[in-house]
Amino acid sequence: MARKKRGGVVLGVLGGVLIVGGGALLAGVLLAPQQVEQTYGAIRTSVTKTVDEVQQDVFHELPTVTLGVEGGIPELDRCDGTFTVMTSYEREGVPPVAAAHNNCGGDVLLPWEVGQQIKIEGRDDVYEVVEIRDQISKVWNSTEELVGLKGEIALQSCFYGEDRMKFIGLEPVHDA
């Protein structure tokens, strides 16, 4: 009988901890949503970086992105796991820019640094990150901040819980 009672106490304590934890999480989401989103993004980016490293080191697989349709915000908002080639970024001196919301697969690029190699689905080349611009505001910005971005193509996504976007310039890797 004592064993049964002890098990009930343990389950009761565990249930209480889960309720308090859930309440704390709910309070955080309601009172500090940007901080919660930023923390979530930092954890998710760290996990993505680790998964990319394991895939490269163990399985010799590069991260792969898929380019989707050409368009604007409506196409971007489809959230279909592809990077939309954004017509709004077309400008002399700016490579074609393909974007994806961070919560729709775009966050894959957040941990990437210069030198990271990736694949673009449907293309034979391996691409390398040759430049990063990650201090560009999501609000009141212009394509002027992208003029001179190196690369044949650029990818863009936003940081979680911040007013910043990350652009990466990609060049195909050519064997010497």
TIPADREN-638431 format. One line per 2 residues: number of its first residue (from 0); their letters; for each residue x, y, z of N, C-alpha, C, O. Coordinates in pm, 1 decimal. Each point is the difference from the previous one (the first is absolute). Last residue first. Layout:
BEGIN
NUM = a = X:Y:Z:X:Y:Z:X:Y:Z:X:Y:Z  ...
This chain:
BEGIN
175 = ad = 3924.0:2411.9:-5904.0:117.7:63.6:-63.0:77.4:-99.6:-83.4:101.5:35.4:-60.1  -647.4:-8.2:182.6:124.3:-71.0:29.6:115.0:64.2:-74.7:-12.2:34.5:-117.6
173 = hv = -439.1:212.6:286.5:63.0:-51.0:-121.8:130.4:-66.0:38.4:83.5:61.4:66.4  -580.5:99.8:166.5:139.0:-38.7:24.8:53.3:-60.7:-127.9:-57.6:-93.8:-55.2
171 = pe = -343.3:477.5:104.1:32.6:-141.3:-25.3:146.9:-25.2:24.9:84.9:84.2:-29.2  -343.4:294.4:304.8:70.9:-19.0:-128.2:19.2:-148.3:-22.2:24.7:-74.2:95.1
169 = lg = -341.3:438.8:240.7:49.9:-133.2:-37.4:64.7:2.6:-137.5:-51.4:61.5:-93.5  -117.5:275.7:546.1:34.9:-7.1:-141.5:64.8:-134.0:-28.7:89.0:-43.9:72.8
167 = if = -452.1:217.8:321.0:125.8:-67.6:-29.0:19.2:-4.5:-151.6:-90.3:-38.1:-74.5  -207.9:314.2:491.6:17.8:-27.2:-141.8:132.9:-70.5:-16.5:100.1:42.0:58.1
165 = km = -474.3:79.7:360.7:132.0:-49.5:-39.2:-4.3:-30.4:-148.3:-87.7:-72.3:-47.5  -196.3:419.1:417.8:-1.5:-102.2:-104.5:143.7:-42.1:-27.0:94.5:75.0:24.3
163 = rd = -385.8:175.1:414.8:115.3:-15.5:-88.8:-24.9:-110.7:-100.4:-68.5:-98.5:27.3  -158.3:272.2:406.3:-27.9:81.1:-117.5:120.1:-5.0:-95.2:51.0:103.3:-43.4
161 = eg = -221.9:-498.2:406.9:84.3:117.6:-19.1:-43.9:74.0:-125.2:-66.2:-55.8:-87.5  -94.4:-385.6:252.4:-17.1:96.2:107.9:85.1:124.3:-10.0:18.9:70.0:99.5
159 = yf = 142.4:-452.9:-409.9:-114.5:-14.4:89.1:0.4:110.3:105.4:102.2:24.9:64.1  113.3:38.7:-560.0:33.4:-54.8:130.6:-127.8:-7.6:83.5:-90.2:82.3:-16.1
157 = cs = 80.1:-110.0:-529.6:2.1:90.7:114.4:42.2:-74.4:125.9:-21.7:-120.5:13.3  156.2:45.2:-562.0:-100.7:-35.1:100.2:15.6:97.5:115.7:95.9:77.0:4.7
155 = ql = 110.2:-190.9:-551.3:-34.8:90.9:109.7:-102.1:-64.3:92.3:-90.7:-70.2:-44.7  490.4:-8.4:-393.3:-112.4:-52.2:77.6:-24.0:94.0:116.8:93.1:62.0:51.5
153 = ai = 152.6:-20.1:-576.0:-1.0:25.2:144.4:-122.7:-66.7:61.0:-104.3:-12.5:-64.2  455.2:-28.3:-404.2:-134.8:0.6:55.3:12.7:26.4:150.0:102.8:-29.4:61.0
151 = eg = 277.3:58.6:-311.2:-83.6:-21.4:-118.4:-147.5:4.6:39.5:-86.1:38.0:-79.3  488.1:224.8:357.3:-68.9:-125.7:-23.2:-81.4:0.3:-127.0:-41.8:103.9:-50.9
149 = kl = 199.8:305.5:417.9:66.8:-97.7:-85.1:-88.1:-122.8:-16.9:-77.7:-35.6:88.7  -69.5:555.0:0.6:3.6:-130.8:66.4:59.5:-100.9:-97.6:-48.5:-16.1:-112.0
147 = gv = -47.9:484.7:11.8:136.3:-49.3:14.0:10.6:-132.2:73.9:110.1:-52.1:17.8  -538.5:330.3:74.2:82.9:25.1:-117.9:142.4:-45.3:29.7:56.9:34.0:103.8
145 = le = -426.7:-29.3:214.4:43.4:-126.3:-59.8:89.3:18.7:-121.8:57.9:-96.6:-49.7  -278.0:449.7:303.5:87.8:-68.0:95.0:55.2:-131.4:-56.1:92.0:-58.3:57.4
143 = et = -417.6:313.9:-295.0:129.3:67.7:-5.3:101.0:-68.9:91.9:119.3:-3.3:-30.2  -592.1:-97.8:-9.7:94.4:-89.2:-65.9:138.4:62.9:-11.0:96.6:-67.6:-35.5
141 = sn = -408.6:208.9:443.3:-9.2:5.7:-145.4:102.3:-96.4:-57.6:88.0:-50.1:70.0  -394.7:143.7:423.9:126.8:-21.9:-69.2:-22.0:13.1:-150.0:-113.3:4.4:-47.8
139 = wv = -200.4:15.9:454.7:54.6:121.5:-59.2:136.6:-21.4:-63.5:88.0:85.4:10.9  -205.5:-484.1:283.2:-90.6:112.8:-18.6:76.7:117.7:-59.2:113.1:27.3:40.3
137 = ks = 96.5:-437.1:78.7:-118.2:-49.2:-71.4:-94.1:115.1:-35.6:-86.5:-14.8:-86.4  638.6:53.4:146.5:-128.4:10.4:68.7:-113.0:-54.2:-87.3:2.3:12.8:-122.4
135 = iq = 527.9:-151.6:127.4:-96.5:74.3:-80.6:-136.4:-6.6:68.4:-51.7:-108.2:27.9  506.0:-97.6:61.1:-41.2:113.7:83.7:-101.6:86.4:-75.0:-6.0:121.3:20.3
133 = dr = 261.1:-514.6:-188.0:-99.6:-41.0:99.6:-40.6:111.4:95.9:-56.4:-26.7:106.1  332.2:-165.1:-577.8:-46.4:129.3:51.8:-114.0:-32.7:96.2:-106.6:-46.2:-40.8
131 = ie = 540.2:-233.4:-226.8:-116.8:3.4:88.5:-28.9:144.7:36.7:90.3:77.1:32.4  201.2:-406.6:-428.1:-20.2:124.5:73.5:-127.4:-10.8:83.1:-95.9:-67.1:-38.0
129 = vv = 265.9:-301.9:-208.3:114.1:87.9:-23.7:-14.0:134.5:71.0:98.1:72.7:16.2  -277.5:-624.8:-28.0:-33.0:131.9:53.3:124.6:87.0:-12.9:104.6:-31.3:56.7
127 = ey = -204.0:-383.6:-391.9:69.0:37.3:123.0:-43.0:140.2:41.9:-16.0:88.8:-83.6  -159.1:-548.6:-242.8:12.2:143.4:22.3:67.3:25.4:134.2:-10.4:-78.8:94.0
125 = vd = -26.7:-327.2:-500.0:5.0:24.2:143.5:22.7:150.1:13.4:80.5:57.5:-73.2  -315.8:-295.1:-372.9:110.1:65.0:71.0:-15.8:-6.5:151.2:-110.7:-8.9:53.0
123 = dr = -219.6:-150.9:-380.4:113.0:-90.6:20.0:110.6:59.7:86.0:73.4:-73.2:66.4  -626.2:158.7:-51.9:122.6:53.7:-60.4:114.8:-93.6:34.2:5.1:-57.2:108.9
121 = ge = -447.6:-12.6:58.6:-17.0:13.8:-143.8:120.3:57.8:-71.9:0.0:10.0:-122.7  -44.6:98.1:635.7:-68.2:-111.5:-65.5:-22.1:30.2:-148.6:-44.1:108.7:-37.1
119 = ik = 446.3:75.0:324.9:-130.9:52.2:-38.0:-65.9:-109.4:-82.8:52.1:-41.9:-103.4  359.6:37.2:501.5:-53.2:-39.4:-130.9:-131.7:73.9:-21.0:-71.6:30.8:95.2
117 = iq = 537.5:99.3:216.3:-137.2:-50.7:-5.5:-31.8:-47.9:-141.2:76.3:23.3:-93.8  349.7:162.6:468.9:-39.5:-48.3:-131.6:-139.1:-62.4:8.2:-34.8:-66.5:97.6
115 = qg = 346.6:455.3:191.5:-97.0:-111.1:3.8:-36.1:-39.0:-142.5:-27.2:86.1:-83.7  302.1:295.3:179.7:69.3:-126.5:-20.8:-92.3:-120.3:4.5:35.7:-106.9:-49.6
113 = ve = -167.3:543.1:316.4:77.6:2.7:-124.4:79.8:-129.2:-8.6:62.7:-41.9:97.3  -478.8:-29.7:195.7:105.2:100.5:0.1:69.9:-2.5:-135.4:-21.6:-90.8:-80.3
111 = wp = -480.9:-87.5:335.1:105.1:-7.5:-101.1:94.9:118.2:9.1:-39.2:112.7:30.1  -378.1:-210.2:232.8:132.1:-31.1:57.5:114.2:2.2:-101.1:115.9:-12.9:39.3
109 = ll = -574.6:121.9:-180.7:42.5:85.8:111.2:134.8:-38.7:61.0:75.3:90.2:36.9  -349.3:-308.0:-402.7:119.0:78.9:-32.5:52.9:82.3:118.2:110.0:54.7:-8.2
107 = vd = -509.4:-329.3:29.5:112.9:-89.2:-29.0:127.6:80.3:-23.5:109.3:-47.4:30.6  -558.0:228.9:32.8:96.1:4.6:110.3:118.8:-92.7:-20.5:97.0:5.8:75.5
105 = gg = -487.8:26.1:-367.3:105.9:97.0:-26.5:106.4:3.8:107.9:112.9:42.3:-24.6  -532.4:-305.9:21.4:118.1:-62.9:-57.0:113.8:95.6:-28.2:111.4:-44.1:-28.4
103 = cn = -528.0:174.0:228.6:-42.8:-77.2:-117.4:119.5:-63.0:-71.1:-6.2:-27.7:-119.8  20.0:340.1:496.1:-80.9:-113.1:47.3:-55.4:-85.2:-113.6:-83.1:-88.0:22.6
101 = nh = 347.1:478.5:-114.4:79.3:-85.7:88.2:-78.5:-122.4:45.5:56.8:-108.5:12.8  -162.9:330.6:-488.4:-21.5:34.5:140.3:79.4:-96.1:87.2:18.0:-116.2:-36.1
99 = aa = 156.1:218.6:-453.8:-95.9:-87.8:67.4:-13.2:48.1:143.9:98.8:37.1:63.3  124.6:123.9:-596.3:-26.8:14.5:142.9:-98.0:-105.3:49.6:-82.2:-51.6:-75.7
97 = av = 457.3:221.9:-344.1:-107.7:-93.8:31.0:-17.7:-1.1:151.4:96.9:-14.4:74.5  141.6:348.4:-478.3:-16.0:-34.2:141.5:-120.2:-91.8:15.2:-110.1:30.9:-45.6
95 = pp = 495.1:151.4:-355.9:-136.1:-47.0:28.9:-6.8:-48.0:145.4:89.3:-70.7:46.7  284.6:425.8:-105.3:-29.7:-129.6:-62.5:-147.1:-37.5:24.5:-63.3:56.0:89.5
93 = vg = 258.3:447.0:-133.5:-47.8:-93.6:101.7:-28.7:-133.2:-68.6:-75.1:-3.8:-97.5  211.5:401.0:-141.0:101.8:-19.4:102.4:-41.3:-92.6:112.9:75.4:-19.1:95.3
91 = er = -461.9:244.4:-361.5:136.4:-5.1:-54.1:98.6:-12.6:115.8:-6.7:75.6:96.9  -481.4:-261.4:-18.2:66.1:129.4:-10.0:138.9:-22.1:-56.7:61.8:-103.8:23.6
89 = ey = -518.7:-175.1:203.8:68.8:19.0:-128.0:52.2:142.6:-9.2:-74.7:96.9:13.6  -196.5:-299.0:344.1:141.8:25.4:22.6:76.5:23.7:-129.6:120.3:26.0:3.0
87 = st = -589.8:-143.2:18.1:16.2:130.4:64.7:146.6:34.4:27.6:31.5:115.9:27.2  -188.8:-541.3:-204.4:10.6:104.1:-102.0:23.0:137.6:61.4:53.3:88.8:-66.5
85 = mv = 69.1:-596.6:255.8:-72.5:124.0:28.7:23.0:106.5:-107.3:111.8:48.1:-18.1  -121.5:-602.8:86.2:86.9:96.7:-67.1:-76.0:132.4:-0.7:-100.1:15.0:-70.1
83 = tf = 39.7:-419.5:435.6:-64.2:74.7:-107.2:99.5:99.2:-59.0:63.7:74.8:74.1  1.8:-557.3:190.9:41.7:138.9:2.7:-59.1:68.8:-122.6:30.1:-38.4:-113.0
81 = tg = -250.5:-401.9:378.8:93.5:44.5:-103.3:39.0:144.9:26.4:-62.7:69.7:79.7  -263.8:-319.9:178.8:131.5:-60.2:19.4:102.4:37.6:-105.0:114.2:-45.7:5.2
79 = dc = -577.5:211.2:45.5:2.6:-136.3:-54.5:136.6:-67.5:12.5:23.1:-105.5:-59.0  -290.3:559.2:161.9:69.8:-80.1:100.6:6.3:-147.4:-41.3:-40.7:-89.2:74.5
77 = rd = -171.6:518.2:-249.1:-50.7:-137.0:-20.4:65.0:-97.7:96.2:-58.4:-101.9:37.1  178.3:574.1:-85.5:-90.6:-39.4:108.4:-63.1:-138.1:-20.1:-66.2:-51.1:90.4
75 = le = 343.3:253.3:-426.0:81.9:-26.9:118.4:-86.8:-55.4:113.2:39.9:-92.5:70.8  -255.4:246.5:-455.2:68.3:-126.7:-28.7:86.6:-41.9:119.3:6.7:-118.0:34.2
73 = pi = -226.5:537.9:-8.3:-98.6:-109.9:-3.5:64.7:-136.4:-24.9:-40.0:-99.5:60.5  324.7:491.9:-66.5:-47.5:-41.3:132.6:-105.0:-110.8:-7.6:8.2:-94.3:78.8
71 = gg = 242.1:124.8:-524.4:11.0:95.4:109.5:-51.7:-59.6:129.3:11.7:-120.1:24.3  216.9:-108.4:-501.3:-116.2:76.2:42.5:31.0:96.3:111.9:110.1:53.8:11.2
69 = ev = 42.4:-544.2:-297.2:37.5:140.4:4.8:-123.9:76.8:43.5:-111.3:-32.1:-41.6  201.4:-492.7:185.7:-47.3:89.4:-105.4:58.5:139.1:17.0:56.5:33.7:104.0
67 = gl = 221.5:-396.9:137.2:-138.9:-12.7:-42.8:-30.7:96.9:-112.5:83.7:27.0:-86.1  369.6:-302.7:307.0:-53.8:126.4:-47.9:-141.4:-25.5:-51.3:-26.5:-99.2:-67.9
65 = tv = 324.9:-172.8:448.1:-78.9:-9.2:-122.2:-50.7:138.3:-36.1:-62.1:67.5:82.1  506.2:-300.0:216.8:-117.6:86.7:-4.3:-68.7:-17.2:-134.2:61.0:-42.3:-98.2
63 = tp = 315.1:-241.5:440.5:-60.4:24.4:-131.2:-120.8:90.8:14.7:-83.3:-19.4:88.5  579.8:-161.5:178.9:-136.1:52.8:11.1:-51.7:33.9:-139.4:76.3:44.9:-85.5
61 = le = 284.0:-426.4:95.7:-6.7:144.0:20.8:-144.7:41.6:22.8:-91.9:-65.7:-49.1  373.8:-416.6:141.2:-111.8:65.3:-68.6:1.5:148.7:33.7:19.3:38.1:115.5
59 = hf = 249.2:-437.4:52.5:54.8:73.5:-114.4:-110.5:59.7:-86.0:7.2:-1.0:-122.9  -22.2:-249.5:559.4:-65.9:-49.2:-121.5:48.7:67.2:-127.3:-41.6:-37.8:-109.5
57 = vd = 234.5:142.1:546.6:-29.0:-143.2:4.1:-52.5:-50.9:-133.8:44.9:-103.6:-49.1  69.1:570.6:108.3:111.4:-79.0:50.6:-23.9:-149.9:-11.4:90.6:-74.6:-37.1
55 = qq = -433.3:390.2:-95.5:121.0:17.8:-80.1:111.0:-94.9:43.6:63.9:-63.7:-83.9  -469.9:66.5:326.6:-26.6:-45.5:-136.5:124.0:11.3:-87.2:26.7:-87.8:-82.0
53 = ve = -1.7:261.1:517.8:-5.8:-147.2:1.7:-23.5:-53.0:-140.5:65.4:-95.4:-42.1  -79.7:560.8:97.7:136.4:-49.6:21.2:4.5:-152.2:-1.0:91.4:-59.0:-57.6
51 = dv = -514.7:273.3:31.0:78.2:22.8:-122.5:140.7:-58.1:13.2:50.2:-64.0:-92.3  -320.8:58.8:476.2:-47.9:-98.3:-98.2:77.9:13.8:-130.5:40.2:-100.3:-59.0
49 = tk = 45.1:422.0:391.0:51.1:-131.6:40.5:-40.5:-107.9:-99.6:81.7:-84.5:-36.6  -256.3:516.6:-23.8:144.5:0.4:-24.8:60.7:-136.1:33.1:82.8:-51.7:-75.0
47 = tv = -536.7:120.7:177.9:19.9:-9.0:-144.7:147.8:-6.6:-34.4:40.8:-77.8:-86.3  -156.8:155.3:535.6:-30.8:-139.0:-38.5:23.8:-19.1:-149.2:58.2:-100.5:-40.9
45 = st = -16.5:535.3:203.6:107.8:-83.3:53.5:-19.8:-146.5:-38.7:95.1:-68.3:-38.2  -436.0:371.9:-66.6:117.1:24.7:-84.2:117.5:-85.7:45.0:73.1:-53.7:-83.1
43 = ri = -464.2:46.8:346.1:-23.7:-67.1:-128.4:120.5:16.3:-93.4:37.9:-94.5:-69.2  -30.9:323.2:482.0:7.8:-144.8:21.0:-14.3:-73.4:-131.9:76.4:-92.1:-28.8
41 = ag = -132.9:554.2:18.4:139.4:-31.4:33.3:18.5:-150.5:19.4:98.2:-57.9:-46.3  -536.9:221.6:-24.3:82.0:7.5:-120.8:145.2:-35.3:25.8:63.0:-68.0:-81.0
39 = yt = -359.6:97.5:449.4:-35.3:-113.8:-84.1:88.3:-3.4:-124.5:52.3:-105.3:-36.6  -13.0:480.3:305.1:58.8:-116.4:66.7:-27.3:-126.2:-80.5:89.5:-82.3:-19.9
37 = qe = -294.2:475.9:-129.6:145.0:9.6:-17.8:70.9:-120.0:62.8:93.0:-54.9:-59.2  -558.4:98.9:121.7:29.7:-32.8:-139.9:150.2:1.6:-25.1:52.2:-86.3:-70.7
35 = vq = -198.0:223.6:493.1:-27.0:-143.2:-15.5:35.1:-43.6:-142.0:63.6:-103.5:-19.9  -38.3:557.6:110.6:108.2:-69.8:67.8:-17.4:-150.9:-11.9:97.5:-72.9:-18.7
33 = qp = -438.3:349.8:-152.2:122.1:12.2:-80.6:116.2:-75.0:63.2:78.5:-63.4:-70.5  -504.1:84.6:301.6:1.7:-87.9:-118.1:127.3:9.0:-83.4:45.8:-101.0:-53.4
31 = al = -224.3:217.6:544.3:127.0:29.6:-67.0:13.6:-85.1:-126.6:92.2:-80.8:-10.5  -494.7:69.6:283.0:62.8:121.4:51.8:128.3:39.9:-72.5:34.2:118.2:-2.5
29 = lv = -299.8:-518.2:-111.8:-91.4:113.9:6.8:70.2:130.5:37.3:-33.3:105.4:-54.2  275.1:-515.2:41.0:-51.5:24.9:-135.0:-89.6:123.3:0.0:3.4:79.0:-94.4
27 = ga = 158.5:-230.3:510.6:108.0:53.2:-82.9:-48.0:36.1:-138.6:35.7:105.3:-52.8  -336.8:-321.9:342.0:24.7:136.9:45.0:109.4:65.0:-84.2:-12.3:116.2:-38.8
25 = ll = -70.8:-570.2:-38.1:-112.3:81.0:-47.8:19.6:145.7:39.1:-22.3:89.4:-81.6  330.8:-396.4:253.6:17.7:14.9:-144.3:-110.2:88.1:-58.6:28.2:88.3:-81.1
23 = ag = -64.8:-202.7:531.8:113.5:91.9:-19.8:24.5:24.8:-148.5:26.5:112.9:-41.2  -350.1:-432.3:159.7:-45.0:134.7:35.2:108.9:103.3:-22.3:-26.2:109.5:-49.7
21 = gg = 136.1:-561.3:-6.5:-89.3:43.8:-107.7:-51.0:140.7:25.1:-9.0:80.9:-92.3  262.8:-282.2:432.4:83.3:27.6:-117.9:-82.6:50.4:-116.8:40.2:93.9:-68.7
19 = vi = -268.3:-236.9:453.7:71.8:124.8:28.2:86.3:39.1:-120.6:3.6:116.5:-39.5  -220.6:-530.2:11.6:-98.8:108.5:-0.5:68.1:134.6:22.8:-28.6:96.8:-70.5
17 = lv = 293.7:-486.4:99.9:-42.7:23.9:-137.9:-100.2:114.7:-8.9:6.2:80.5:-92.9  130.4:-222.6:521.4:112.3:63.9:-69.9:-39.2:32.1:-144.5:30.6:108.5:-49.5
15 = gg = -338.8:-354.8:303.7:9.9:138.2:46.7:110.0:76.5:-70.2:-18.6:115.3:-39.0  -22.1:-577.0:-45.8:-112.0:73.0:-58.8:2.5:146.6:39.9:-25.2:87.5:-82.9
13 = lv = 336.6:-369.7:284.9:30.6:15.6:-141.1:-109.7:79.6:-70.4:28.8:89.8:-79.1  -105.4:-209.6:524.6:105.4:101.8:-7.7:35.0:27.7:-146.6:12.8:115.8:-39.7
11 = gl = -315.0:-465.1:116.4:-59.2:128.3:38.4:99.7:113.6:-10.3:-32.3:106.7:-52.2  180.1:-548.3:-14.3:-80.2:45.8:-113.3:-65.6:134.2:29.2:-11.4:84.3:-88.9
9 = vv = 247.9:-283.1:439.8:93.2:34.6:-108.3:-77.5:52.6:-120.1:37.1:102.4:-57.5  -288.9:-268.8:410.9:63.6:125.9:38.7:93.8:46.8:-111.0:0.8:117.5:-36.7
7 = gg = -201.9:-539.0:-9.6:-99.1:106.0:-15.5:57.4:136.6:32.9:-32.8:98.9:-65.6  297.6:-481.4:140.3:-16.8:22.3:-143.9:-99.8:111.0:-27.7:19.1:79.2:-92.3
5 = rk = 36.0:-220.9:537.1:119.5:71.3:-44.8:-9.5:31.3:-148.8:36.7:109.6:-42.4  -371.6:-377.2:230.4:-14.2:136.1:47.8:117.8:86.1:-48.2:-18.4:114.6:-41.2
3 = kr = 27.5:-576.2:-45.9:-104.8:61.3:-79.7:-15.1:147.5:37.2:-17.9:84.7:-87.4  308.6:-344.7:347.0:54.9:15.0:-135.2:-99.6:72.7:-90.1:38.5:88.6:-76.1
1 = am = -168.5:-216.0:508.9:89.4:115.1:5.6:58.7:29.1:-137.6:20.5:115.8:-36.3  -285.1:-503.7:94.5:-81.5:119.4:0.0:86.4:126.5:0.0:-34.0:98.2:-65.9
